[in-house]
């Protein structure tokens, strides 16, 4: 049965691949076509990107490799990116993964965000089609969580995945919205320093994965996608500030969805857009096309990146880094509005702020107020719940309805703070007290969500909330020390 399943998978893969390669035959030699065919039998190496908010990436990759029997290679264009070529334990099955200490991501998907110059101290960023959130978390990385990100996705059904990924990552400077990306250019013209458009596409990448098998595409589908992609790219450029940067990317190698899209926008708005040369930025000299099947594209498209899988070892991918030289015409429209008071969020007064920050300092030895200084977030309250809300939102987008925002800090129970999982997993590495180490024989029990009865600890149980560690110092989340047990407070999604 397994053999039959593999044969069927190869059959369903080979026909779409054959059709795609036929279309690309003017660009590829017969030897290259054979190389792409051979790739189909080779599994794509697993890519991971370490979370610098929660771990020291260089130390973490050494610890993870030793603990789980990984053989890894650094991804040269992504500072905290690695590919895993052998693993005794799957990287998707570890507690570190569930705690948001790294993200599973194909190496090709790390290229787009790696192209930006992120030298502005607090950039305002629009991620137009953000779900499931991998590239959004990469934007958090590149800005050290100090740039405000409006993470938008047009699909309501994809918002929960985006929310889960961003909450697990531990960022604070973001808000999630659910609107058509085409609208942002008219709602917020020239408002963003950076824009990312990882555009909806046919996924014609010539390198199938478990989550993205090859499928048959038609010219009609590609042209319908192209029409939408042109609208999204135009909107993103309208929303971009003069001199700002925008990355246009697809996981498709179809020229109709790549060079043809950018070429159409450049013809519509001549001299407004420049394609920055990134051919050597990621270590690959794989330029974009300037012509395809009788169609000629803008000569500067050679500065884009066309990542052929047989030349990179990654999935097929296209991306280009654009900058805006002058304004693009806009017919301004009013964005959706909601009175912020309807969210029931209220800015914490000085007394509450002092109480919360003092309690965190007393309990965990962390001067959180000083730590938060560079991040431009403020403490807000909704009933007993406390949140860290980005100024980037309240200063510029406060009337725009959102689906999720910032970081939950915890909740007040009779004036005592019960810290959130997000706070513990993000800032626990900075604690100097308020910690409990469990015996390693209880680790599996703990990460399965079960309490530990009568833990061996010199601490006097007082119902205090503690950061749980193992002997290796791994952050295992929040526990509550009671007279007879250490209560497990890991959230369901981590368990």
C-alpha positions as CSV (number, residue, x, y, z in Angstrom):
1,X,0.0,0.0,0.0
2,X,2.8,2.4,0.8
3,X,4.5,1.6,-2.5
4,X,1.2,2.2,-4.3
5,X,0.7,5.5,-2.5
6,X,4.1,6.6,-3.5
7,X,3.6,5.6,-7.1
8,X,0.3,7.5,-7.2
9,X,1.9,10.6,-5.7
10,X,4.6,10.5,-8.3
11,X,2.0,10.2,-11.1
12,X,0.0,13.1,-9.7
13,X,3.2,15.2,-9.4
14,X,4.8,14.3,-12.7
15,X,2.0,15.6,-15.1
16,X,1.8,19.1,-13.6
17,X,5.6,19.2,-13.4
18,X,5.9,18.1,-17.1
19,X,3.4,20.8,-18.1
20,X,5.3,23.5,-16.2
21,X,8.7,22.4,-17.6
22,X,7.3,22.5,-21.1
23,X,6.4,26.1,-20.6
24,X,9.8,26.9,-19.2
25,X,11.7,25.0,-22.0
26,X,12.8,28.2,-23.7
27,X,14.6,29.2,-20.4
28,X,16.0,25.8,-19.4
29,X,18.4,23.3,-21.0
30,X,17.5,19.7,-21.2
31,X,20.1,19.0,-18.5
32,X,18.4,21.5,-16.2
33,X,15.1,19.9,-16.9
34,X,16.5,16.5,-15.9
35,X,17.9,18.1,-12.7
36,X,14.5,19.4,-11.8
37,X,13.0,16.0,-12.4
38,X,15.6,14.4,-10.2
39,X,14.8,16.8,-7.4
40,X,11.3,15.5,-7.0
41,X,12.7,12.3,-5.4
42,X,14.7,14.3,-2.9
43,X,13.0,15.6,0.3
44,X,13.4,19.3,0.8
45,X,15.6,20.0,3.8
46,X,13.7,21.4,6.8
47,X,14.4,25.0,7.5
48,X,14.2,26.7,10.9
49,X,14.6,30.3,12.0
50,X,15.6,30.9,15.6
51,X,13.7,33.5,17.7
52,X,16.1,36.2,18.9
53,X,13.4,37.5,21.2
54,X,13.5,34.3,23.3
55,X,17.0,32.7,22.8
56,X,20.6,33.4,21.9
57,X,20.4,32.0,18.4
58,X,24.0,30.8,18.2
59,X,23.9,29.1,21.6
60,X,20.4,27.7,20.9
61,X,21.3,26.0,17.6
62,X,24.3,24.3,19.3
63,X,22.1,23.1,22.2
64,X,19.3,22.0,19.9
65,X,21.7,20.1,17.6
66,X,23.3,18.3,20.5
67,X,19.9,17.5,22.3
68,X,18.0,16.2,19.2
69,X,20.8,14.9,17.0
70,X,20.5,17.5,14.3
71,X,23.0,18.1,11.5
72,X,22.6,21.7,10.5
73,X,23.9,24.2,8.0
74,X,23.6,28.0,8.3
75,X,21.5,29.8,5.7
76,X,23.9,32.4,4.5
77,X,21.4,35.2,3.7
78,X,19.3,34.8,6.9
79,X,21.1,35.6,10.1
80,X,19.2,33.2,12.3
81,X,18.2,30.6,9.7
82,X,19.4,27.0,9.4
83,X,18.6,23.9,7.4
84,X,18.4,20.6,9.1
85,X,19.7,17.7,7.0
86,X,19.5,15.0,9.5
87,X,17.5,14.8,12.8
88,X,17.0,12.1,15.4
89,X,14.0,14.1,16.7
90,X,11.8,15.9,14.3
91,X,12.1,19.7,14.7
92,X,8.3,19.9,14.8
93,X,8.0,17.7,17.9
94,X,10.1,19.6,20.4
95,X,9.0,21.8,23.4
96,X,11.3,24.5,22.1
97,X,9.2,24.7,18.9
98,X,5.9,24.8,20.9
99,X,7.3,27.6,23.1
100,X,8.0,29.7,20.0
101,X,11.8,29.5,20.2
102,X,12.1,28.8,16.5
103,X,9.8,28.7,13.4
104,X,9.7,26.0,10.8
105,X,10.2,27.7,7.4
106,X,11.4,26.8,4.0
107,X,14.7,28.5,3.3
108,X,13.3,30.2,0.1
109,X,10.6,31.8,2.3
110,X,13.3,33.5,4.3
111,X,14.6,35.4,1.3
112,X,11.9,38.2,0.9
113,X,12.3,39.7,4.4
114,X,16.1,39.3,4.2
115,X,16.2,41.8,1.3
116,X,15.1,44.8,3.3
117,X,17.4,47.5,4.7
118,X,16.0,47.9,8.2
119,X,18.1,50.8,9.5
120,X,15.1,53.0,10.6
121,X,14.7,52.9,14.4
122,X,10.9,52.4,14.5
123,X,9.6,51.6,11.0
124,X,5.9,51.4,10.3
125,X,5.3,48.2,8.3
126,X,2.4,46.7,6.3
127,X,2.3,43.0,5.7
128,X,-0.5,42.8,3.1
129,X,-1.1,39.0,3.0
130,X,0.4,37.9,6.2
131,X,-1.1,34.5,7.2
132,X,0.1,32.0,8.3
133,X,2.7,34.5,9.7
134,X,6.2,33.1,9.0
135,X,7.3,36.2,7.1
136,X,5.6,38.4,9.7
137,X,7.7,36.9,12.5
138,X,10.7,37.4,10.3
139,X,9.8,41.1,10.1
140,X,9.6,41.1,13.9
141,X,13.2,39.6,13.9
142,X,14.6,42.1,11.4
143,X,13.3,45.1,13.4
144,X,14.0,43.5,16.8
145,X,10.3,44.0,17.6
146,X,10.8,47.8,17.5
147,X,8.9,48.4,14.3
148,X,5.1,48.4,14.3
149,X,3.6,45.8,11.9
150,X,0.1,45.9,10.6
151,X,-0.3,42.2,9.7
152,X,-3.3,41.9,7.4
153,X,-4.9,39.0,5.6
154,X,-8.0,39.2,3.5
155,X,-9.2,35.7,4.4
156,X,-11.2,35.5,7.7
157,X,-10.4,31.8,7.9
158,X,-6.7,32.4,8.0
159,X,-6.7,35.0,10.8
160,X,-6.7,32.4,13.7
161,X,-3.5,30.8,12.3
162,X,-1.9,34.2,12.0
163,X,-2.9,35.1,15.5
164,X,-1.5,31.8,16.9
165,X,1.9,32.2,15.2
166,X,2.4,35.8,16.3
167,X,1.3,35.1,19.9
168,X,3.7,32.1,20.0
169,X,6.5,34.2,18.6
170,X,6.2,36.7,21.5
171,X,6.1,40.0,19.6
172,X,4.4,43.1,21.0
173,X,4.5,45.6,18.1
174,X,1.8,44.4,15.8
175,X,-1.9,44.4,15.1
176,X,-3.8,41.9,13.0
177,X,-6.4,43.1,10.5
178,X,-8.8,41.3,8.1
179,X,-9.3,43.5,5.0
180,X,-8.8,43.3,1.2
181,X,-5.1,44.2,0.7
182,X,-6.2,46.3,-2.4
183,X,-7.8,48.9,-0.1
184,X,-4.7,50.0,1.9
185,X,-3.3,52.2,-0.8
186,X,-6.5,54.4,-0.8
187,X,-7.0,54.2,3.0
188,X,-3.5,55.0,4.0
189,X,-1.5,56.5,1.2
190,X,2.2,57.1,1.8
191,X,1.9,55.8,5.4
192,X,4.4,52.9,5.6
193,X,8.2,52.7,5.6
194,X,8.2,49.1,4.5
195,X,5.6,47.0,2.7
196,X,5.6,43.2,2.2
197,X,3.4,41.6,-0.4
198,X,3.8,37.8,-0.4
199,X,1.1,37.6,-3.1
200,X,-1.5,34.9,-3.5
201,X,-0.3,32.8,-6.4
202,X,-0.5,29.5,-8.2
203,X,2.4,28.0,-6.3
204,X,4.0,26.8,-9.5
205,X,7.4,26.4,-7.8
206,X,8.7,23.2,-9.5
207,X,9.6,21.7,-6.1
208,X,6.7,20.0,-4.2
209,X,6.6,19.8,-0.5
210,X,4.3,17.9,1.9
211,X,2.2,21.0,2.4
212,X,2.4,22.3,-1.2
213,X,2.1,19.4,-3.8
214,X,2.4,20.3,-7.4
215,X,-0.9,20.8,-9.1
216,X,-2.1,21.6,-12.6
217,X,-2.5,25.3,-13.4
218,X,-4.0,26.9,-16.5
219,X,-3.2,30.2,-18.3
220,X,-6.7,31.4,-17.3
221,X,-5.9,30.9,-13.6
222,X,-2.5,32.6,-13.9
223,X,-4.0,35.6,-15.6
224,X,-6.8,35.9,-13.0
225,X,-4.2,35.8,-10.3
226,X,-2.1,38.3,-12.3
227,X,-5.0,40.8,-12.3
228,X,-5.3,40.6,-8.5
229,X,-1.6,40.7,-8.0
230,X,-1.4,43.9,-10.0
231,X,-4.1,45.5,-7.8
232,X,-2.3,44.4,-4.7
233,X,1.1,45.6,-5.8
234,X,-0.4,49.0,-6.9
235,X,-2.1,49.3,-3.5
236,X,1.1,48.5,-1.6
237,X,3.1,51.0,-3.6
238,X,0.4,53.7,-2.9
239,X,0.6,52.9,0.8
240,X,4.4,53.1,0.7
241,X,6.2,56.3,1.8
242,X,8.4,58.0,-0.7
243,X,11.9,56.4,-0.4
244,X,10.4,53.4,1.3
245,X,11.0,49.8,0.4
246,X,8.5,47.2,-0.8
247,X,9.2,43.5,-1.4
248,X,7.0,41.7,-4.0
249,X,7.2,37.9,-3.7
250,X,5.5,34.8,-4.9
251,X,6.2,31.0,-4.4
252,X,5.5,30.7,-8.2
253,X,8.0,30.8,-11.0
254,X,5.3,31.6,-13.6
255,X,6.4,34.8,-15.3
256,X,2.8,35.9,-15.7
257,X,2.7,36.2,-11.8
258,X,6.2,37.6,-11.4
259,X,8.0,39.8,-13.9
260,X,4.8,40.5,-15.9
261,X,3.1,41.9,-12.7
262,X,5.9,44.3,-11.9
263,X,6.3,45.3,-15.5
264,X,2.6,46.2,-15.8
265,X,2.8,48.4,-12.7
266,X,6.0,50.1,-14.0
267,X,4.3,50.9,-17.3
268,X,1.3,52.3,-15.5
269,X,3.4,54.5,-13.3
270,X,6.6,55.2,-15.2
271,X,9.5,56.7,-13.2
272,X,7.7,56.1,-9.9
273,X,9.3,52.8,-9.0
274,X,12.9,51.5,-9.0
275,X,13.9,47.9,-8.8
276,X,16.9,47.6,-6.4
277,X,19.6,45.1,-7.4
278,X,19.5,42.2,-5.0
279,X,21.0,39.5,-7.3
280,X,24.1,39.2,-5.2
281,X,22.4,39.9,-1.8
282,X,21.6,36.3,-1.0
283,X,24.6,34.7,-2.7
284,X,22.7,33.7,-5.8
285,X,23.2,35.3,-9.2
286,X,19.8,34.3,-10.5
287,X,18.3,37.4,-12.2
288,X,14.7,37.9,-13.2
289,X,13.5,37.7,-16.8
290,X,13.5,40.6,-19.2
291,X,11.6,38.6,-21.9
292,X,9.5,35.5,-22.1
293,X,7.7,34.0,-25.1
294,X,7.8,37.1,-27.2
295,X,6.9,39.5,-24.3
296,X,9.5,42.1,-23.3
297,X,9.7,43.3,-19.7
298,X,11.4,46.3,-18.1
299,X,15.2,45.8,-18.3
300,X,15.6,46.5,-14.6
301,X,13.8,43.2,-13.9
302,X,17.1,41.6,-14.2
303,X,17.7,43.0,-10.7
304,X,15.0,40.7,-9.3
305,X,15.6,37.2,-8.0
306,X,14.3,34.1,-9.7
307,X,15.2,31.1,-7.5
308,X,15.3,28.0,-9.7
309,X,15.1,25.0,-7.4
310,X,17.9,23.0,-9.2
311,X,20.3,25.9,-8.8
312,X,19.5,26.7,-5.1
313,X,18.4,23.4,-3.6
314,X,15.3,25.3,-2.3
315,X,11.7,25.6,-3.5
316,X,11.1,27.8,-6.5
317,X,10.6,31.4,-5.6
318,X,10.5,34.9,-7.0
319,X,11.0,38.2,-5.3
320,X,12.0,41.8,-6.0
321,X,12.9,44.7,-3.8
322,X,11.2,48.0,-5.0
323,X,11.6,51.5,-3.9
324,X,9.3,54.4,-4.6
325,X,10.8,57.5,-6.2
326,X,7.7,59.6,-6.5
327,X,4.0,59.6,-5.5
328,X,1.5,57.3,-7.3
329,X,-1.9,58.8,-8.0
330,X,-4.5,57.8,-5.3
331,X,-8.2,58.3,-5.0
332,X,-8.4,58.5,-1.2
333,X,-11.1,56.6,0.6
334,X,-12.1,56.5,4.3
335,X,-11.0,53.3,6.1
336,X,-13.3,51.4,8.4
337,X,-13.7,53.1,11.8
338,X,-14.4,52.0,15.3
339,X,-14.3,54.1,18.4
340,X,-11.3,52.8,20.3
341,X,-13.4,53.0,23.6
342,X,-15.5,50.1,22.2
343,X,-12.6,47.8,22.7
344,X,-12.8,48.4,26.5
345,X,-9.1,48.9,26.6
346,X,-8.0,51.8,28.8
347,X,-4.5,53.1,29.3
348,X,-3.3,52.2,32.7
349,X,-2.9,55.1,35.1
350,X,0.4,55.8,36.9
351,X,-0.7,54.0,40.1
352,X,-1.6,50.8,38.3
353,X,1.5,50.9,36.2
354,X,3.7,51.4,39.3
355,X,1.9,48.5,41.1
356,X,2.3,46.1,38.2
357,X,6.0,46.9,37.4
358,X,6.9,46.8,41.0
359,X,5.3,43.4,41.5
360,X,7.2,42.0,38.4
361,X,10.5,43.4,39.8
362,X,9.8,42.0,43.2
363,X,8.7,38.5,42.0
364,X,11.1,38.0,39.1
365,X,14.0,40.5,39.5
366,X,13.0,42.1,36.2
367,X,12.8,45.9,35.7
368,X,10.2,45.5,32.9
369,X,9.5,49.2,32.6
370,X,13.2,49.8,31.7
371,X,13.2,46.8,29.4
372,X,10.2,48.0,27.5
373,X,11.6,51.5,27.0
374,X,13.0,51.0,23.4
375,X,9.9,49.1,22.2
376,X,7.4,52.0,22.3
377,X,4.5,50.0,23.9
378,X,2.2,51.1,26.7
379,X,0.3,49.3,29.5
380,X,-3.4,49.0,29.0
381,X,-6.2,47.4,31.0
382,X,-9.4,45.7,30.1
383,X,-11.2,44.8,33.3
384,X,-8.7,42.5,35.1
385,X,-6.7,41.8,32.0
386,X,-3.5,43.7,31.2
387,X,-1.9,44.2,27.8
388,X,1.1,45.8,26.2
389,X,-0.2,47.9,23.3
390,X,2.0,49.4,20.6
391,X,2.2,53.2,20.2
392,X,2.5,52.5,16.4
393,X,-1.2,51.6,16.5
394,X,-2.6,54.1,19.0
395,X,-0.7,57.0,17.3
396,X,-1.6,56.3,13.7
397,X,-4.3,53.7,13.3
398,X,-6.4,53.9,16.5
399,X,-9.7,54.0,14.8
400,X,-9.0,51.0,12.5
401,X,-10.7,47.8,13.8
402,X,-8.3,45.0,14.5
403,X,-8.6,41.3,15.2
404,X,-5.8,41.0,17.7
405,X,-3.2,43.4,19.1
406,X,0.0,43.5,21.1
407,X,0.9,41.1,24.0
408,X,-1.2,40.0,26.9
409,X,0.8,40.7,30.1
410,X,-1.4,38.9,32.5
411,X,-4.4,39.4,34.8
412,X,-5.0,40.9,38.2
413,X,-6.4,38.6,40.8
414,X,-7.1,40.5,44.0
415,X,-4.3,42.9,43.0
416,X,-1.8,40.0,42.4
417,X,-0.5,39.6,38.9
418,X,-1.0,36.2,37.2
419,X,1.5,36.6,34.3
420,X,0.5,35.4,30.8
421,X,2.2,32.6,29.0
422,X,3.3,35.0,26.3
423,X,5.1,37.2,28.9
424,X,6.7,34.2,30.7
425,X,8.0,32.7,27.4
426,X,9.3,36.0,26.0
427,X,10.9,37.5,29.1
428,X,11.7,34.5,31.3
429,X,15.3,34.4,30.1
430,X,15.7,37.8,31.9
431,X,14.4,36.6,35.3
432,X,16.8,36.5,38.2
433,X,14.4,35.0,40.7
434,X,10.8,33.6,40.8
435,X,12.0,30.3,39.2
436,X,11.6,26.6,40.0
437,X,13.7,23.8,38.6
438,X,11.9,20.5,38.1
439,X,13.7,17.1,38.1
440,X,14.3,15.9,34.5
441,X,12.3,12.8,35.1
442,X,9.2,15.0,35.2
443,X,9.8,16.8,32.0
444,X,7.6,14.6,29.8
445,X,4.9,14.8,32.4
446,X,5.1,18.5,32.5
447,X,5.1,19.2,28.8
448,X,2.1,16.9,28.5
449,X,0.2,19.4,30.6
450,X,0.1,17.4,33.9
451,X,0.8,18.8,37.4
452,X,3.8,17.7,39.5
453,X,2.8,16.3,42.9
454,X,4.9,17.4,45.9
455,X,7.8,18.9,43.9
456,X,11.2,18.9,45.5
457,X,11.9,22.6,46.2
458,X,13.2,24.8,49.1
459,X,10.5,27.3,48.3
460,X,7.5,27.7,50.6
461,X,4.3,27.1,48.6
462,X,2.3,30.3,48.7
463,X,0.3,30.1,45.5
464,X,3.1,32.0,43.7
465,X,3.5,32.0,39.9
466,X,6.9,30.7,38.9
467,X,9.0,30.2,35.8
468,X,9.5,26.5,35.4
469,X,13.0,25.3,34.2
470,X,14.7,22.0,33.7
471,X,18.3,21.2,34.6
472,X,19.4,22.6,31.2
473,X,17.8,25.9,32.0
474,X,15.0,25.5,29.3
475,X,12.0,27.7,29.7
476,X,9.1,25.3,30.3
477,X,6.4,28.0,30.9
478,X,4.4,29.0,34.0
479,X,3.6,27.0,37.1
480,X,1.7,27.8,40.3
481,X,3.3,26.5,43.5
482,X,0.6,25.1,45.8
483,X,1.0,23.1,49.1
484,X,0.7,19.7,47.4
485,X,1.6,20.3,43.8
486,X,3.1,22.5,41.1
487,X,0.1,23.4,39.0
488,X,0.7,23.2,35.2
489,X,-0.3,26.5,33.5
490,X,0.9,25.7,30.0
491,X,-1.8,26.8,27.5
492,X,-3.6,24.2,25.4
493,X,-1.8,25.1,22.1
494,X,1.6,24.5,23.7
495,X,0.5,21.1,25.2
